[in-house]
Amino acid sequence: MKIFYSAACLGYSQPGHPESPARVLHTYEYLMEKGFRFIEPAPCTEEDILMAHSRKLLESVKHGSFYDADTPALPGIYDIARLSAGGAVAAAMHCLDRDEKAFSLMRPPGHHAGWNAPGGFCYFNNIAIASLKALEKAGKVAIVDFDCHHGNGTEEIFRGRKDFLYLSLHESPLYPGTGLRSSGNCINHPLPAGTGHDEYLSVFADALKKVETFDPGLLAISAGFDSYRGDPLTNLALEPATYLEIGRMLAALGRPAFAVLEGGYSRDLPGCVHQFLSGLGEQPL
């Protein structure tokens, strides 16, 4: 398991904002103590961004000419967002080239960024950019999103594409209020507040049957840990052990797989990430 991380992603913050540098820094330190190895990513190119986004969005992030209360136009955010997307691209290509699982421990997250707009703490859609970049080698890509919030940006970008499957389990009702039903290649499982370990894993196991039928050449994972019972922003009730099982179930698909960090705002984020990576890194039966 290789982890792509750069301390440069800690270089922006806003007082009181839950998407803080500390969440990633503490996770990096925890995983370092556990013996994981880290690789410094390079920023993605503008051409990479334009595979998933409009020129208008790229320019608005570059020049800070947009407004979103949750996704502020902070100094230097364009370069950091490019670096975060670059970490996702590097993780995707690493797992295809080296036959080894990979994880991008970078911020900002990405799955709420749509074709033409940032939102939900996200500037560019990291998982979308990386998946599109990897498509030629992979042939088909299945994106599995277990963040507590629906990845509305990812669904918007890939809706109707036969070479992509998007699968999301998320709390509902909750921001952004999308993902209420499945349509075509976008499979959504809205879950009520209070959903815990057993019920969640039962739904997840059933949902992964769609991934097996799709038969992707690459598994792209939006790994959000705000479904944890102690997360301050959400109301699902998963345990650290749930993420271990999620990782194991994804590993059991036997596909090249990479993951990127999305949400997760509790003090226990480092342990939850470690559980997931431990499961994902297991050899499939």
C-alpha positions in Angstrom: 0.0 0.0 0.0 1.4 3.4 -1.1 0.1 6.7 0.3 0.4 9.9 -1.7 0.8 12.9 0.6 2.3 16.4 0.6 2.5 18.8 3.5 1.7 21.5 1.1 -2.0 20.5 1.3 -1.9 21.9 4.9 -1.3 25.4 3.6 -4.8 26.8 3.7 -7.4 27.2 6.4 -10.3 29.2 7.6 -11.1 29.7 11.4 -13.8 27.4 12.5 -14.0 25.5 9.2 -14.3 21.7 9.8 -12.2 20.9 6.8 -9.0 21.8 8.6 -5.3 21.0 8.1 -5.3 19.1 11.4 -7.5 16.3 10.1 -5.0 15.4 7.5 -1.9 16.1 9.5 -3.0 13.9 12.4 -3.8 11.1 10.0 -0.4 11.4 8.3 1.3 11.2 11.7 -0.8 8.2 12.8 -0.1 6.3 9.6 3.6 7.2 9.8 3.7 5.6 13.2 2.0 2.5 11.8 4.8 2.1 9.3 3.1 3.2 6.1 5.3 4.7 3.3 4.5 8.0 1.6 5.2 9.4 -1.8 5.1 13.2 -2.7 2.6 13.8 -5.6 2.9 16.4 -8.3 0.1 18.8 -9.3 -2.2 17.7 -12.0 -2.1 19.6 -15.3 -4.8 22.0 -16.5 -5.5 19.4 -19.3 -6.3 16.9 -16.6 -8.7 19.3 -14.9 -10.5 20.0 -18.1 -11.3 16.3 -18.6 -13.7 16.7 -15.7 -14.5 20.4 -15.5 -15.3 23.4 -17.7 -12.8 26.1 -18.5 -15.1 28.5 -16.6 -14.6 26.5 -13.4 -10.9 26.2 -13.8 -10.5 29.9 -14.4 -12.8 30.9 -11.5 -10.8 28.8 -9.1 -7.5 30.1 -10.5 -8.6 33.7 -10.1 -10.8 33.4 -7.0 -13.8 34.7 -8.9 -16.4 32.5 -7.3 -18.4 32.5 -4.2 -19.5 29.6 -2.0 -19.9 30.0 1.8 -18.5 26.5 2.5 -15.8 26.6 -0.2 -14.0 29.9 0.2 -11.8 31.5 -2.4 -8.7 31.4 -0.3 -5.2 32.6 -1.4 -3.3 29.8 -3.1 -6.2 27.4 -3.2 -5.8 26.8 -7.0 -2.4 25.4 -6.6 -3.3 23.3 -3.6 -6.4 22.0 -5.3 -4.3 21.0 -8.4 -1.9 19.2 -6.0 -4.8 17.3 -4.3 -6.1 16.2 -7.7 -2.5 15.3 -8.7 -2.4 13.0 -5.6 -5.5 11.2 -6.9 -4.1 10.9 -10.4 -0.8 9.5 -9.0 -2.6 7.0 -6.8 -4.7 5.8 -9.8 -1.8 5.3 -12.1 0.3 3.7 -9.4 -2.2 1.0 -8.8 -2.6 0.3 -12.5 1.2 0.3 -13.2 2.4 -1.4 -10.1 -0.5 -3.7 -9.2 -0.5 -2.3 -5.7 -3.3 -0.5 -3.8 -2.8 3.2 -3.3 -4.4 6.0 -1.3 -4.3 9.8 -1.7 -4.2 11.5 1.7 -4.7 15.0 0.4 -7.0 18.0 0.8 -9.2 19.6 -0.4 -11.6 16.8 -1.0 -13.5 16.6 -4.3 -16.7 14.7 -4.8 -19.0 17.7 -4.5 -17.3 19.7 -7.3 -19.3 19.4 -10.5 -18.6 20.2 -14.1 -19.0 23.9 -13.7 -19.1 24.7 -10.0 -17.2 24.1 -6.7 -19.1 23.3 -3.5 -19.1 21.4 -0.3 -15.4 22.1 0.6 -14.5 20.8 -2.9 -12.8 22.8 -5.7 -11.9 20.2 -8.3 -13.3 16.6 -8.4 -10.2 14.5 -7.5 -11.8 11.1 -8.1 -13.3 12.2 -11.4 -10.1 13.6 -12.7 -8.1 10.6 -11.7 -10.7 8.1 -13.1 -10.8 9.9 -16.5 -7.1 10.0 -16.6 -6.9 6.3 -16.0 -9.7 5.3 -18.4 -7.6 4.4 -21.4 -5.6 1.9 -19.4 -8.6 0.6 -17.3 -11.2 0.3 -20.0 -14.0 0.7 -17.5 -14.0 2.3 -14.0 -16.4 1.7 -11.1 -16.4 4.6 -8.5 -17.5 3.6 -5.0 -18.3 6.5 -2.7 -18.9 5.7 1.0 -18.7 9.3 2.2 -21.7 10.2 4.4 -22.7 12.9 1.8 -23.8 12.1 -1.7 -21.2 12.8 -4.3 -23.4 15.1 -6.4 -20.4 16.4 -8.4 -19.2 12.9 -9.3 -22.6 11.8 -10.4 -23.1 14.9 -12.5 -19.8 14.3 -14.3 -20.4 10.6 -15.1 -24.2 10.4 -15.4 -25.1 8.4 -18.6 -21.5 7.2 -19.4 -21.4 3.5 -20.2 -17.7 3.2 -19.3 -18.3 4.4 -15.7 -20.4 3.1 -12.8 -21.0 5.4 -9.8 -22.2 3.8 -6.6 -22.9 5.8 -3.4 -24.1 5.0 0.1 -25.0 8.2 2.0 -27.2 9.6 4.7 -30.5 11.2 3.6 -31.8 13.7 4.2 -28.5 15.6 4.3 -26.5 18.0 2.3 -26.5 18.2 -0.8 -30.0 16.7 -0.9 -29.3 14.6 -4.0 -28.8 10.9 -4.6 -32.4 10.1 -3.6 -32.8 7.4 -6.4 -30.8 5.4 -8.9 -30.7 6.1 -12.6 -28.8 4.3 -15.3 -25.2 4.0 -14.4 -25.6 5.9 -11.1 -26.6 3.6 -8.2 -27.7 5.4 -5.0 -28.5 4.0 -1.6 -29.8 6.8 0.7 -29.7 5.7 4.3 -31.6 7.1 7.3 -29.9 8.7 10.3 -28.7 6.2 12.9 -27.8 3.5 10.4 -25.1 1.3 12.1 -22.5 -1.3 11.3 -24.7 -4.4 10.5 -27.3 -2.7 8.4 -24.7 -0.6 6.5 -22.6 -3.6 5.6 -25.6 -5.5 4.5 -26.6 -2.7 2.0 -23.0 -2.4 1.0 -22.6 -6.1 0.2 -25.7 -6.0 -2.0 -24.6 -2.9 -3.8 -21.2 -4.3 -4.6 -22.9 -7.0 -6.7 -23.6 -4.2 -9.2 -19.8 -3.5 -9.3 -19.1 -7.2 -10.0 -21.6 -7.3 -12.8 -20.1 -4.1 -14.3 -16.7 -5.9 -14.4 -14.4 -2.8 -14.2 -10.7 -2.7 -14.9 -10.3 -0.2 -12.1 -11.9 0.5 -8.7 -11.9 4.2 -7.7 -12.9 4.8 -4.1 -14.2 8.1 -2.6 -13.3 7.3 1.0 -15.3 9.5 3.4 -15.2 8.8 7.1 -18.0 11.2 8.2 -20.3 8.2 8.5 -18.5 7.5 11.7 -20.7 7.6 14.8 -18.6 10.3 16.4 -18.5 12.7 13.4 -19.8 16.2 14.4 -21.5 17.0 11.0 -23.5 13.8 10.3 -25.8 11.2 11.9 -24.8 7.7 10.7 -23.4 5.4 13.4 -20.5 3.4 11.8 -17.7 2.0 14.0 -14.0 1.9 13.2 -14.4 -1.8 12.6 -17.0 -1.0 9.9 -14.2 0.6 7.8 -12.0 -2.4 8.1 -14.9 -4.5 6.7 -15.5 -2.0 3.9 -11.9 -2.2 2.9 -12.0 -6.0 3.0 -15.1 -6.2 0.9 -13.6 -3.9 -1.7 -10.3 -5.8 -1.7 -12.3 -9.0 -2.3 -13.5 -7.7 -5.6 -10.0 -8.5 -6.8 -9.6 -5.3 -9.0 -6.8 -2.7 -9.2 -8.0 -0.2 -6.6 -7.1 3.3 -5.4 -8.8 5.6 -2.8 -8.9 9.3 -2.1 -9.8 11.0 1.1 -13.1 12.8 1.1 -14.8 13.8 4.4 -14.3 12.8 8.0 -14.1 15.4 10.8 -13.9 13.6 14.1 -10.9 13.2 16.3 -10.9 9.5 15.5 -10.4 10.0 11.8 -6.8 8.7 11.8 -7.9 5.4 13.4 -10.8 5.0 10.9 -8.5 5.6 8.0 -6.1 3.1 9.3 -8.8 0.5 9.7 -10.0 1.0 6.1 -6.4 0.9 4.6 -5.7 -2.3 6.6 -8.8 -3.9 5.1 -8.2 -2.7 1.6 -4.6 -3.9 1.6 -5.6 -7.5 2.4 -5.2 -10.0 -0.5 -8.5 -11.1 -2.0 -9.4 -14.7 -1.5 
